[in-house]
Amino acid sequence: MTKTLITKIIEGLQQDPYFEEFKFRKRDYTFIKKDKIGYKKIVIDNHDSYDPKRDCIAKAIYPMYFRRFNILHQWFEKHSFRTLATQRDTYSVYDSEPLHTDLNKSYYYFKYDGENFEKDLEKLANDIKVRSQNFFNKYQTLQDMYQYEIVPILENTKKLEGVGADWVFEYLKLCKTVAPEKYPILKEILLKQIEFMYGREEPNVVIYYPKLKDILFDIENP
């Protein structure tokens, strides 16, 4: 084949009317659609692998889905240690297939000899459409994200992440924007988590810890 397999897969997806709404970014195999409040993004992660079901070397495809709300990230640009380009591509929430012990249930496989290509492509495209539509419909607004991400924290039904730091500031910004009356409660919960991670020398928290007062000031005084 003159074209690489991943190129054929991408071109096949692009022929589906659903993907016409997205621009394709080749450098990271991403379908992205920007709107007034941020973006919707579908990443086609891929690598050479082994298909255990068909007992052959194959291209493994792992779709991931992302939603960004600009208001949760733009204010943080002056604090971020990332490059400006990277910070402006940061997502607010994401979804992906669970990585099962049986990887055959997590990945979509394409044989290099082209056998069953059309059938495999049809399944991939249909599954991506269903999964992405469900995800994007779930997170249409900031209020949606607050309901699914912040309320469970306030109700003590969601386990907090033990790594990273940006998510803490994004959650605080989200709460301050959508439900400011709940902000003091969330702030107390998340600052305890920051202190816990700092005590474990979580690298991202260590970097931002000296800036913590300034970051909180910007959240509370937009």
HELIX and SHEET records of a PDB file:
HELIX    1   1 LEU A    5  GLN A   14  1                                  10    
HELIX    2   2 PRO A   17  GLU A   21  5                                   5    
HELIX    3   3 LYS A   26  ASP A   28  5                                   3    
HELIX    4   4 ASN A   70  LEU A   72  5                                   3    
HELIX    5   5 GLN A   74  PHE A   76  5                                   3    
HELIX    6   6 LEU A   84  GLN A   87  1                                   4    
HELIX    7   7 LEU A  103  LYS A  105  5                                   3    
HELIX    8   8 PHE A  117  LYS A  138  1                                  22    
HELIX    9   9 LEU A  142  MET A  145  1                                   4    
HELIX   10  10 TYR A  146  ILE A  150  3                                   5    
HELIX   11  11 VAL A  151  LEU A  154  1                                   4    
HELIX   12  12 ASP A  166  VAL A  178  1                                  13    
HELIX   13  13 PRO A  180  LYS A  182  5                                   3    
HELIX   14  14 TYR A  183  GLY A  199  1                                  17    
HELIX   15  15 PRO A  203  TYR A  208  1                                   6    
HELIX   16  16 TYR A  209  LYS A  211  5                                   3    
HELIX   17  17 LEU A  212  GLU A  220  1                                   9    
SHEET    1   A 5 LYS A  23  ARG A  25  0                                        
SHEET    2   A 5 THR A  30  ASP A  35 -1                                        
SHEET    3   A 5 GLY A  38  ASP A  51 -1                                        
SHEET    4   A 5 CYS A  56  PHE A  69 -1                                        
SHEET    5   A 5 VAL A  93  SER A  96 -1                                        
SHEET    1   B 5 LYS A  23  ARG A  25  0                                        
SHEET    2   B 5 THR A  30  ASP A  35 -1                                        
SHEET    3   B 5 GLY A  38  ASP A  51 -1                                        
SHEET    4   B 5 CYS A  56  PHE A  69 -1                                        
SHEET    5   B 5 TYR A 108  LYS A 111 -1                                        
END                                                                             
